[in-house]
Amino acid sequence: MIPTPLPFETDIHHMELSLAKLEETSGDGEAVRRMRYELNDLKKERYSRLSPWETVLVSRHPARPQTCDYIDGLFEEFTELHGDRAFGDDRAIRTGFARVDGIKVMLVGHQKGRNLKERQQCFYGCAHPEGYRKALGKMKLAAKYRLPVVCLIDTPGAYPGIGAEERGQSQLIATSILEMTQLPTPIVCVVIGEGGSGGALGIGIGDRVGMLQHSYYSVISPEGCAGILWKVANEETKPRAAEALKLTADHLKKHGVIDDIIPEPVGGAHRNPREMMNTLRGFFSRHLRKLADIPVPTLLQERYEKFRRLGPYLEG
C-alpha cells in the first residue's frame, strides 16, 4: 500500500505510483528492478537531509506504527492492565505484561488511535492524570515482581483541559518523574513518534532512552513554541520554531539527552513497519539483558547521575 505523501514527498509519491503501475502491467522485470533502485535512492537522499519540521511531519504520519501496532507485531503474550484504582481507565496510555524476545516486561505506552472513534477515546495520545497514575501503579507492580519496564513514548503532550488540571495533571507528571528515578527495576524508554512536553516526560525517565530516527522529543511542540514567540503558528513560524528547539534525534544525541538513535527503514517506519519492529526488538533485547546484570543500587545511582548530567552550562 502506498502511504499518504507528505508535503516534501511529491516526486517520491509519483514514482511510487509509477512503480505500482509498472509492476501491474509490465513483464519487464529489469525495468521494475531499475525503478525500485531509483526510488530507493531517492528516498535515501531525501530522508538523509530532512529539516527539523519535516522530521516532525514524519513523526506524525497517520500510518506510522503506534503502541498497539507494536503490541501486535513486536511484543508477545500481552495482557492489558486497566485503570488507576482512583478515577478511571485512560485509553491514551496502555499498560500490561508482555514478552519481548523472550524477556518478561511491563509495557507502558501512549496510544493515539487510528480512526476518529479511537482517537476521540485516546484524546489523540494526550493522557489525563489517571493515565499517569495508571502507568506509575503498573511500574511499581513491575518492580514488585522484578520485571523491567519498557516505555513507548508517542504524544504531542499531556491533555490540556480544565478537568485534567482540576485532577492534578502537573502534580501527577512531577510525581511520575520522581518515582521513576527511584524505581528499583530497569527502565528502557523509546520515543516512537512524538515526544511532546511533560506528557512525554511523564513516562520518559529511563536507564536507556532511545529515539527512532525520524521522531522528535521537545519541551513543547513547534506549534506551541511558534504561538508563544510569534503569536501565530503558520507555515513560516512552525519550521522556525522546530529549528530553534533542536528537537531531532541527532540534536538530542549530540547534547546527551538520549542514549541511542534507532535507525528507521528507508522512507520512515510507516513504509516498512515489520523491519522497524525487528530493529526495535534487537534494541530492547540488547539493553534489557545488559541492565539485568547491574545490581539495583548501582542501577539507581547511574540513573540519577545520568539525568543530573543533562543541561551543562558555564559559570562566568
Rosetta blueprint (number, residue, H / E / L):
1 M L
2 I L
3 P L
4 T L
5 P L
6 L L
7 P L
8 F L
9 E L
10 T H
11 D H
12 I H
13 H H
14 H H
15 M H
16 E H
17 L H
18 S H
19 L H
20 A H
21 K H
22 L H
23 E H
24 E H
25 T H
26 S L
27 G L
28 D L
29 G H
30 E H
31 A H
32 V H
33 R H
34 R H
35 M H
36 R H
37 Y H
38 E H
39 L H
40 N H
41 D H
42 L H
43 K H
44 K H
45 E H
46 R H
47 Y H
48 S L
49 R L
50 L L
51 S L
52 P H
53 W H
54 E H
55 T H
56 V H
57 L H
58 V H
59 S H
60 R L
61 H L
62 P L
63 A L
64 R L
65 P L
66 Q L
67 T H
68 C H
69 D H
70 Y H
71 I H
72 D H
73 G H
74 L L
75 F L
76 E E
77 E E
78 F E
79 T E
80 E E
81 L E
82 H L
83 G L
84 D L
85 R L
86 A L
87 F L
88 G L
89 D L
90 D L
91 R L
92 A L
93 I E
94 R E
95 T E
96 G E
97 F E
98 A E
99 R E
100 V E
101 D L
102 G L
103 I E
104 K E
105 V E
106 M E
107 L E
108 V E
109 G E
110 H E
111 Q L
112 K L
113 G L
114 R L
115 N L
116 L H
117 K H
118 E H
119 R H
120 Q H
121 Q H
122 C H
123 F H
124 Y H
125 G H
126 C L
127 A L
128 H L
129 P H
130 E H
131 G H
132 Y H
133 R H
134 K H
135 A H
136 L H
137 G H
138 K H
139 M H
140 K H
141 L H
142 A H
143 A H
144 K H
145 Y L
146 R L
147 L L
148 P L
149 V E
150 V E
151 C E
152 L E
153 I E
154 D E
155 T E
156 P L
157 G L
158 A L
159 Y L
160 P L
161 G L
162 I H
163 G H
164 A H
165 E H
166 E H
167 R L
168 G L
169 Q H
170 S H
171 Q H
172 L H
173 I H
174 A H
175 T H
176 S H
177 I H
178 L H
179 E H
180 M H
181 T H
182 Q L
183 L L
184 P L
185 T L
186 P L
187 I E
188 V E
189 C E
190 V E
191 V E
192 I E
193 G E
194 E E
195 G E
196 G E
197 S H
198 G H
199 G H
200 A H
201 L H
202 G L
203 I L
204 G L
205 I L
206 G L
207 D L
208 R E
209 V E
210 G E
211 M E
212 L E
213 Q L
214 H L
215 S L
216 Y E
217 Y E
218 S E
219 V L
220 I L
221 S L
222 P H
223 E H
224 G H
225 C H
226 A H
227 G H
228 I H
229 L H
230 W H
231 K L
232 V L
233 A L
234 N L
235 E L
236 E L
237 T H
238 K H
239 P H
240 R H
241 A H
242 A H
243 E H
244 A H
245 L H
246 K L
247 L L
248 T E
249 A H
250 D H
251 H H
252 L H
253 K H
254 K H
255 H L
256 G L
257 V L
258 I L
259 D L
260 D E
261 I E
262 I E
263 P L
264 E L
265 P L
266 V L
267 G L
268 G L
269 A H
270 H H
271 R H
272 N L
273 P H
274 R H
275 E H
276 M H
277 M H
278 N H
279 T H
280 L H
281 R H
282 G H
283 F H
284 F H
285 S H
286 R H
287 H H
288 L H
289 R H
290 K H
291 L H
292 A H
293 D L
294 I L
295 P L
296 V H
297 P H
298 T H
299 L H
300 L H
301 Q H
302 E H
303 R H
304 Y H
305 E H
306 K H
307 F H
308 R H
309 R L
310 L L
311 G L
312 P L
313 Y L
314 L L
315 E L
316 G L
